[in-house]
Amino acid sequence: MKKVPILIYFIALLFIINLLIQKHDTAYAAAPKIIKFATLAPQGSTWLNVVNDVSEELKEKSDGKLRLKIYAGGVAGDEKDVLRKMRIKQIHCAGFTGVGLGEILNEVRVFDLPFVFKAYDEIDFVRNALNERFEKGFEKNGYILLGWTDVGFVYFFSNIMIDSMDALRSTKMWIWEGDPVAKALFDAIKLRPVPLSITDVMTSLQTGLINSVYVSPLGAVALQWFTKVKYMLDVPLANAVGAILISKKVYNSMEPDMQTLLKSTFKKHMERLTKMTREDNKGSIEEIKKYGVEVISLDSKSAVEFDQVSKTVSDSVSGTVFPAELIDSVNTNIKEYRNLK
C-alpha cells in the first residue's frame, strides 16, 4: 500500500522535470542567435559597410532573433588566427581572402593564379562553373559557403620604380606568410620575399623592412598602405577572391528558417558588394594618383616577360598545389568564355 504514493510522487516529479526541460528548450529557441563575425576590413570601408547592412537586415527580418556581432579591422587577428578561433567557436563566421580560404580548401586559390584572368566576366564565368565543387569542398571540411565576393585585381605597389622583371627582383617584397600561390609566383620570378602577417605590413613599410607589396587598389586605400609607397605598376597581377564562411557546426545548430535567412541575406549582399568593390577599385586608383603615387607602365618587351611568368607558375602548381585537372578545367572554361565573346 505504501508503494502507490511513492510511484505517484515519482511520476509527478518526472512530469515537472519534463515541463522544465520544455520551458528551457522554448526559451533557448526564442533567445537571440548572435553570430560572431570577423573580418580584416576596417571601419568605414565598403566591405564593412555592407556587412553592417547584412546585420541590420538579419535583425529586422528575424524580429531580433538573429544578428551579427562584428569584429572588424583585424581585431580578431590574421585570417589564420580567425580560423583557429572558429574551430573552438570563439568566432562563428568570417570574411576571407584567398589566403584564408586556401587554408580550408586549397583548390579555391586557383582564382588567384597570376596573369590568368584578364577581366571580371571571365572570373564570374569560371566561378559559376566551379561553384558546386567548391561548396561541397568547404562543407566536407566543416564550413558552409554563404557568398562570394571580390577583393579585386591585385597590383604591385612599391617605393622603388618597377618597370622590368629585373627591377621587380631587386625589391624587398612582402609575401603573406604561408601563401603557396604567391610563393610559386616569386619562385618563378626568382625573387626572395619577406614573409609577414598582413597585420604587420604597415609597420614594416614604415620601418623599411619591406619596400613593396601586392594588393588591390581598394585594399591599398582601406589599409592605408598607399600612403607609404611611391609607385604602382599598372599590370594586374591576379584577381583576389573573397568569400563568407560560417562554421558548419554553428550553422547546423540554427533553426532551418534562420539558416535560409542567413544564406539568402549574405548571398544578396555579397553580389551587391562584388559590384561595389569593382567600381570602388576603379575609384581607388584615381584616389591613389591624386595622393601622388606614380603609375608605371611596362614597355612591350617587359610586358611579354610578365606574361610568360603565367605559364611557369601554372606548370609549377599543376599536380602539386592544385590537381592538374582543376588547372585544365579553369583554362578550358576561360577559352570557352572567350570563344563565346
Protein Blocks (a to p, Z undefined) as FASTA:
>chain_A
ZZmmmmmmmmmmmmmmmmmmmmmmmmmmmpccddddddfbdghiaklmmmmmmmmmmmmm
nnopaccdddehhlnopfklmmmmmmnomafbdcddfklmmmmmmmlmmmmpghkbgbfk
lmmmmmmmmmmmmmmmmmmnopacfbdcdfbjcddddfbdcfbfklmmmpccdddehiak
lmmmmmmnopacddddfklmmmmmmnomaccdcddfklmmmnommmmcfbdcdbdfbdcd
ddddddfklmmmpcfklmmmmmmmmmmmmmmmmmmmmmmmmmmmmmmmmnopacddddfk
lmmmmmmmmmmmmmmmgoplpcfklmmmmmmmmmmmmmmZZ
